[in-house]
């Protein structure tokens, strides 16, 4: 099924899933993608850190599915030359019948400088230059019928402005409906706003807060997230101690109806697509993860 840019936007009205498949074998990741597709999810968003190359991995997954859109959530601009990113995106879009969306981000200084040993002095300028270089890079193979859409991992107002000026929209991560409203206002009309939302399907507050702490603790000292949480009104104490109001804000938990209420708040604030990020409340049970995904799956 060939999709054009507008078709991708229309299909992304349905919910997608944000998930890290690095703990799965390639065979398991294929089965995971196929099951999501059978549940009518519109997209699978895959992150990039120090595991699999997301472009190579998505080529495999796309070859075993027919409708699911694949999106990088996000690809780190410091990991590859802008010309290579353009080539990878175009190749994936053409081979998958336009079922690819390019999400780009600047990652975080501790990762870029600490792990990759690269300079992170001006990420906003780096992103602008990267996008301009992509625009001017040649691609000489048979192109996809439409250029794959591109969104930026944008949290602060300046990166959101850049996303609105240079790309098709934004992919905020670890945020709230209040941030979604701000992002929508900055991006303006006609832009994609693909919001990631962590969910924990449990009515036990202690369990919900436990998985929320486990999820956010490794991100707590990453400046881009921390600064954004503080812009949203949370204090260092909220973040460091994991207060109830902070945990309740960053993870939607409860019954499916209660979680759906949070997702609806994002939509009312201007989100064009929700990327459900399921947190497993029973880590030893794969079925509890699927129960969450089945309960929140989009209606056909």
C-alpha positions as CSV (number, residue, x, y, z in Angstrom):
1,X,0.0,0.0,0.0
2,X,1.6,3.3,-1.1
3,X,1.2,6.2,1.2
4,X,1.7,9.9,0.3
5,X,2.7,12.5,2.9
6,X,-0.9,13.5,3.5
7,X,-1.8,9.8,3.7
8,X,0.8,9.3,6.4
9,X,-0.6,12.2,8.4
10,X,-4.1,10.9,8.1
11,X,-3.1,7.4,9.1
12,X,-1.1,8.8,12.1
13,X,-4.4,10.1,13.5
14,X,-4.5,6.6,14.9
15,X,-2.3,5.8,17.9
16,X,1.1,4.4,17.5
17,X,3.5,2.7,19.9
18,X,6.9,3.9,21.1
19,X,9.1,1.0,22.2
20,X,12.7,-0.1,22.5
21,X,13.2,-3.4,20.8
22,X,16.9,-3.8,21.6
23,X,16.1,-6.5,24.2
24,X,14.4,-8.6,21.5
25,X,16.0,-10.8,18.9
26,X,15.4,-9.6,15.3
27,X,12.9,-12.5,14.9
28,X,11.0,-11.4,18.1
29,X,11.0,-7.8,16.9
30,X,9.5,-8.9,13.6
31,X,6.7,-10.7,15.5
32,X,6.2,-7.7,17.7
33,X,5.7,-5.4,14.7
34,X,3.3,-7.8,13.0
35,X,1.2,-8.1,16.2
36,X,1.0,-4.3,16.5
37,X,-0.1,-4.1,12.9
38,X,-2.8,-6.7,13.5
39,X,-4.0,-4.6,16.4
40,X,-4.5,-1.5,14.1
41,X,-1.7,0.6,15.6
42,X,-0.6,3.0,12.9
43,X,3.1,3.3,13.7
44,X,6.1,1.9,15.7
45,X,8.5,4.5,16.9
46,X,12.0,3.1,17.7
47,X,14.7,5.1,19.5
48,X,18.5,5.1,19.0
49,X,21.1,5.0,21.7
50,X,24.0,2.5,21.6
51,X,22.1,-0.5,20.4
52,X,20.8,-1.4,17.0
53,X,21.1,0.9,14.0
54,X,17.4,1.9,13.7
55,X,17.5,2.3,9.9
56,X,18.9,-1.1,9.3
57,X,16.5,-2.6,11.9
58,X,13.5,-0.9,10.4
59,X,14.4,-2.2,6.9
60,X,13.9,-5.7,8.3
61,X,10.7,-4.9,10.1
62,X,9.2,-3.1,7.1
63,X,9.9,-6.0,4.8
64,X,7.7,-8.2,7.1
65,X,4.8,-5.9,7.4
66,X,2.5,-4.2,4.9
67,X,0.7,-1.2,6.7
68,X,2.6,-0.3,9.8
69,X,4.6,3.0,9.6
70,X,8.1,3.0,11.1
71,X,9.5,6.1,12.7
72,X,12.8,6.9,14.4
73,X,12.1,8.3,17.8
74,X,14.7,9.6,17.4
75,X,17.8,9.2,15.3
76,X,20.8,11.1,16.9
77,X,22.2,13.6,14.4
78,X,25.7,13.2,15.9
79,X,25.8,9.5,14.9
80,X,25.9,10.0,11.2
81,X,26.5,12.5,8.4
82,X,23.4,14.4,7.2
83,X,23.9,13.1,3.7
84,X,23.9,9.6,5.0
85,X,20.7,10.2,7.0
86,X,19.0,11.6,3.9
87,X,20.1,8.5,1.9
88,X,18.9,6.1,4.7
89,X,15.5,7.8,5.0
90,X,15.0,7.9,1.2
91,X,16.0,4.2,0.9
92,X,13.6,3.2,3.7
93,X,10.7,5.2,2.3
94,X,11.1,3.8,-1.2
95,X,11.5,0.2,-0.1
96,X,8.5,0.4,2.3
97,X,6.1,2.1,0.0
98,X,6.4,5.4,1.9
99,X,5.9,3.8,5.4
100,X,8.7,5.7,7.0
101,X,8.9,8.9,9.1
102,X,12.2,10.5,10.1
103,X,12.5,11.7,13.6
104,X,15.8,13.5,14.4
105,X,17.2,14.8,17.7
106,X,20.3,16.2,19.3
107,X,20.2,13.7,22.2
108,X,22.0,14.9,25.3
109,X,25.5,16.2,26.2
110,X,26.4,13.3,28.5
111,X,25.7,10.9,25.6
112,X,27.2,12.9,22.8
113,X,30.3,14.0,24.7
114,X,30.7,11.3,27.3
115,X,30.1,8.3,25.0
116,X,30.7,9.6,21.5
117,X,33.5,12.0,22.4
118,X,31.9,14.7,20.2
119,X,31.3,18.5,20.8
120,X,27.8,19.4,22.0
121,X,28.4,23.1,22.5
122,X,25.5,24.5,20.5
123,X,22.9,21.8,19.7
124,X,20.4,24.3,18.2
125,X,22.9,25.6,15.7
126,X,24.1,22.0,15.0
127,X,20.5,20.9,14.2
128,X,19.9,23.9,11.9
129,X,23.1,23.2,10.0
130,X,22.3,19.5,9.8
131,X,18.9,20.1,8.3
132,X,20.3,22.6,5.8
133,X,23.0,20.1,4.8
134,X,20.4,17.4,4.4
135,X,18.4,19.6,2.1
136,X,21.4,20.2,-0.2
137,X,22.7,16.6,-0.1
138,X,22.3,14.7,-3.4
139,X,20.3,11.4,-3.7
140,X,20.9,9.7,-7.0
141,X,19.0,6.4,-6.6
142,X,15.3,5.9,-7.6
143,X,13.6,8.2,-5.0
144,X,10.5,7.4,-3.0
145,X,7.3,8.8,-4.5
146,X,7.2,11.4,-1.7
147,X,9.9,12.8,0.5
148,X,9.6,11.1,3.9
149,X,8.2,13.4,6.6
150,X,10.6,14.7,9.2
151,X,10.0,15.8,12.8
152,X,12.3,17.0,15.5
153,X,12.7,15.9,19.1
154,X,11.8,19.3,20.4
155,X,11.1,20.3,24.0
156,X,12.2,24.0,24.4
157,X,10.7,26.9,22.5
158,X,13.7,27.5,20.3
159,X,13.9,23.9,19.1
160,X,10.2,23.9,18.6
161,X,10.5,27.1,16.5
162,X,13.2,25.4,14.4
163,X,11.0,22.3,14.0
164,X,8.2,24.5,12.7
165,X,10.4,26.4,10.3
166,X,12.4,23.5,8.8
167,X,10.4,20.3,9.3
168,X,7.0,18.8,9.3
169,X,6.6,19.0,13.1
170,X,7.8,17.8,16.5
171,X,8.1,14.6,18.5
172,X,8.2,15.6,22.2
173,X,9.2,13.0,24.7
174,X,8.6,12.7,28.5
175,X,6.1,15.6,28.6
176,X,2.6,16.5,29.7
177,X,-0.6,17.9,28.0
178,X,0.4,21.3,29.2
179,X,3.6,21.0,27.1
180,X,1.6,19.8,24.2
181,X,-0.5,22.9,24.2
182,X,2.7,25.1,24.3
183,X,4.3,23.1,21.5
184,X,1.1,23.4,19.4
185,X,1.1,27.1,19.8
186,X,4.8,27.5,18.8
187,X,4.6,25.0,15.8
188,X,1.4,26.6,14.4
189,X,-1.2,25.1,12.2
190,X,-0.5,22.3,9.7
191,X,2.4,20.8,11.6
192,X,2.6,17.2,13.0
193,X,2.8,17.0,16.8
194,X,3.6,13.4,17.6
195,X,3.6,13.1,21.4
196,X,5.1,10.2,23.4
197,X,3.2,9.3,26.5
198,X,4.3,6.7,29.1
199,X,1.4,4.5,30.4
200,X,1.2,2.0,33.2
201,X,-2.1,0.0,33.3
202,X,-2.5,-0.6,37.0
203,X,-4.8,0.9,39.7
204,X,-2.2,0.3,42.4
205,X,-0.5,3.7,43.0
206,X,2.6,2.1,44.5
207,X,3.1,-0.2,41.5
208,X,2.5,2.7,39.1
209,X,4.9,5.0,40.9
210,X,7.5,2.2,41.1
211,X,7.6,1.7,37.3
212,X,7.5,5.4,36.8
213,X,10.5,5.9,39.0
214,X,12.3,3.1,37.2
215,X,11.6,4.7,33.9
216,X,12.5,8.3,34.7
217,X,15.4,7.8,37.1
218,X,17.9,7.2,34.3
219,X,16.8,10.4,32.6
220,X,16.5,12.6,35.7
221,X,19.9,14.2,35.3
222,X,19.8,14.6,31.5
223,X,19.7,18.4,31.1
224,X,17.2,18.6,28.2
225,X,14.5,16.6,30.1
226,X,15.2,18.2,33.5
227,X,15.1,21.8,32.1
228,X,11.8,21.0,30.3
229,X,10.2,19.6,33.5
230,X,11.3,22.7,35.3
231,X,9.7,24.9,32.6
232,X,6.5,22.9,33.3
233,X,6.6,24.0,36.9
234,X,8.3,21.1,38.6
235,X,11.1,21.7,41.1
236,X,14.4,20.0,41.6
237,X,12.8,18.4,44.7
238,X,9.9,17.1,42.7
239,X,12.4,15.5,40.2
240,X,15.0,14.3,42.7
241,X,12.5,12.8,45.1
242,X,10.0,11.6,42.6
243,X,7.0,13.3,44.3
244,X,3.5,12.1,43.7
245,X,2.5,15.1,41.6
246,X,5.6,14.7,39.3
247,X,5.1,10.9,38.8
248,X,1.4,11.4,38.2
249,X,2.2,14.0,35.5
250,X,4.8,12.1,33.6
251,X,3.1,8.6,33.5
252,X,-0.5,8.0,32.8
253,X,-1.7,5.2,35.0
254,X,-4.9,3.5,36.2
255,X,-7.7,1.8,34.3
256,X,-7.9,2.0,30.5
257,X,-10.5,4.7,30.8
258,X,-8.3,6.8,33.1
259,X,-5.3,6.4,30.7
260,X,-7.5,7.3,27.7
261,X,-8.5,10.5,29.5
262,X,-4.9,11.5,29.6
263,X,-4.4,10.7,26.0
264,X,-7.5,12.7,25.1
265,X,-6.0,15.7,27.0
266,X,-3.0,15.6,24.7
267,X,-5.3,15.5,21.7
268,X,-7.4,18.4,23.0
269,X,-4.1,20.3,23.5
270,X,-3.2,19.8,19.9
271,X,-1.4,16.5,19.5
272,X,-1.9,15.0,16.0
273,X,-0.6,11.6,17.0
274,X,-0.1,9.8,20.3
275,X,2.9,7.4,20.7
276,X,1.9,5.1,23.6
277,X,5.0,4.0,25.5
278,X,3.8,1.0,27.6
279,X,5.6,0.4,30.9
280,X,5.3,-3.2,32.0
281,X,3.8,-3.4,35.5
282,X,4.8,-7.1,35.7
283,X,8.3,-7.2,34.3
284,X,8.3,-11.0,34.4
285,X,5.1,-11.3,32.4
286,X,5.1,-10.4,28.7
287,X,1.4,-10.8,28.6
288,X,0.8,-7.8,31.0
289,X,2.5,-5.7,28.3
290,X,0.2,-7.0,25.6
291,X,-2.8,-6.5,27.9
292,X,-1.9,-2.9,28.0
293,X,-1.5,-2.6,24.3
294,X,-4.7,-4.4,23.6
295,X,-6.7,-2.3,26.0
296,X,-5.4,0.9,24.4
297,X,-5.4,-0.2,20.8
298,X,-7.1,2.2,18.3
299,X,-10.5,1.2,17.1
300,X,-10.5,-0.1,13.6
